[in-house]
Amino acid sequence: MNKWDKQIDRLVEYFRSGEKKLGEGKIGVEFEHLVLDGKTYETIPYRGPRGIAETFKDLEAKGWIGVYEGEDILGAEKGSTVISTEPALQFEVSFNSEKCLSKLDDDYVSFIKEVEGVFHSKGQILAAIGYQPVTKIDEIEISPKRRYSYMYEHFKSKGSHAHNMMKGTAAVQVVIDYFSEEDFIRKFRIGNALSPILYNVFDNAYFFEGEKYKGNNLRQLIWENTDSERSGVPAFAFDKDLSYASYAEYILNNDIIFTDTDGHLEGTQGRPFKDMFDPDKASDKEILHAISIVFPDLRLKKYLEFRMIDSLPYPLNMAVTALIKGLMYSEMNLNSLEEDFNEMTYKDLEEGRMQGKTRGIKGLYLGKTYLEWATYLYDLAYQALHKEERKYLKPMKKILDQGKSPKDIFGQVLEKEGMDTAMDLVKVEV
């Protein structure tokens, strides 16, 4: 067997090791927030009085365990709750995947109750919004986390909006399990077909570089112009011969930007992973790094990660989590969606993306408006969820009833009642 085939087999083995037993699927979340001044809505820097580093120190004093890189504190952990920071110090919180939405909801509410007093004491807020409302990216220093300096340099020669992605955006990420290669294939196709719907229906980015964004679906625009080799929907997503091996080739042909050997980071100077990957010696940690440094809308690790959703305020962030659970863990719904997207092509996806940019939630995609798709998906998820979990979908009804995305609703309030009232919509409170 040649080296290429061995490399493919090693990655396929890794993906196969992530398969869960049927019926044991869980759901996980990562919620990103912007840390902003409570009056000016400017972003908060890492260093200095009231900076993010000081906030982490305050959390240490409250019993959290600080996560350090050298002398820099860049995260904190307490039980199953992990706080980490993105390139512009976006405050990301994640929890263990759970069977029940109620446990995730409880974990998130507990997290907010623990940290909101720290931010309030500094005159700051956590904001769940898709893009920085005031501060421009040239005014934001990159996090001292070393991996981000390599990424920042790499992206200088890539897409026009790569640094906007790193410094400006915040997201919701939802994680689901797969049970076999066949289950992965089905969920990967369906998830990527859902991508433009999730972008548009949950569009929550009103601002871009301190000004009103005049288009729709800013997050999609930014990711389309980040790095075409590693972001967006992969070209093979709707191929009839889609497999673990297809995704393995995608990873092997991508530059991994930097290597990390026991904490020693070194740039790769544009070399693809296949040039450095020894399938006989590589650890799972090395594979995980290669997988984590690509950023498609739907990412395969030992789970599937939905990455196309703007940061959303509570409890709307739980609503989109419930929606994905109801769609992806129902055999009946997967069958229905498989039929809906059976003839899906990449051209269909591109046409739908363009409609979203120009018309937003009223745009057409595969013969339906995005609002019609949202209503349809809501009904599917509602029927599939246990009656005790259906309540988590309720905040999505506001979008359906008003026929407006969160961005549209934000803009309407901003025009009528001003910035402070509009920002109250995205302020994280429980």
Stockholm file with secondary structure:
# STOCKHOLM 1.0

chainA/1-430         MNKWDKQIDRLVEYFRSGEKKLGEGKIGVEFEHLVLDGKTYETIPYRGPRGIAETFKDLEAKGWIGVYEGEDILGAEKGSTVISTEPALQFEVSFNSEKCLSKLDDDYVSFIKEVEGVFHSKGQILAAIGYQPVTKIDEIEISPKRRYSYMYEHFKSKGSHAHNMMKGTAAVQVVIDYFSEEDFIRKFRIGNALSPILYNVFDNAYFFEGEKYKGNNLRQLIWENTDSERSGVPAFAFDKDLSYASYAEYILNNDIIFTDTDGHLEGTQGRPFKDMFDPDKASDKEILHAISIVFPDLRLKKYLEFRMIDSLPYPLNMAVTALIKGLMYSEMNLNSLEEDFNEMTYKDLEEGRMQGKTRGIKGLYLGKTYLEWATYLYDLAYQALHKEERKYLKPMKKILDQGKSPKDIFGQVLEKEGMDTAMDLVKVEV
#=GR chainA/1-430 SS CCHHHHHHHHHHHHHHTTCCCTTCCCEEEEEEEEEEETTTCCBCCSSSTTCHHHHHHHHHHTTCEEEEETTEEEEEEETTEEEEECTTCCEEEECCCBSCHHHHHHHHHHHHHHHHHHHHHTTEEEECCSBCSSCCGGGSCCCSCHHHHHHHHHHTTSCTTHHHHHHHBCEEEEEECCCSHHHHHHHHHHHHHHHHHHHHHTCCCCEETTEECCSSCHHHHHHHTTCTTTEESCTTTTCTTCCHHHHHHHHHTSBCSEEEETTEEEECTTCBGGGTCCTTTCCHHHHHHHHHTCEESEEESSSEEEEEEECCCTTHHHHHHHHHHHHHTCHHHHHHHHHHTTTCCHHHHHHHHHHHHHHGGGCEETTEEHHHHHHHHHHHHHHHSCTTTGGGGTTHHHHHHHTCCHHHHHHHHHHHHCHHHHHHHHBCCC
#=GC SS_cons         CCHHHHHHHHHHHHHHTTCCCTTCCCEEEEEEEEEEETTTCCBCCSSSTTCHHHHHHHHHHTTCEEEEETTEEEEEEETTEEEEECTTCCEEEECCCBSCHHHHHHHHHHHHHHHHHHHHHTTEEEECCSBCSSCCGGGSCCCSCHHHHHHHHHHTTSCTTHHHHHHHBCEEEEEECCCSHHHHHHHHHHHHHHHHHHHHHTCCCCEETTEECCSSCHHHHHHHTTCTTTEESCTTTTCTTCCHHHHHHHHHTSBCSEEEETTEEEECTTCBGGGTCCTTTCCHHHHHHHHHTCEESEEESSSEEEEEEECCCTTHHHHHHHHHHHHHTCHHHHHHHHHHTTTCCHHHHHHHHHHHHHHGGGCEETTEEHHHHHHHHHHHHHHHSCTTTGGGGTTHHHHHHHTCCHHHHHHHHHHHHCHHHHHHHHBCCC
//
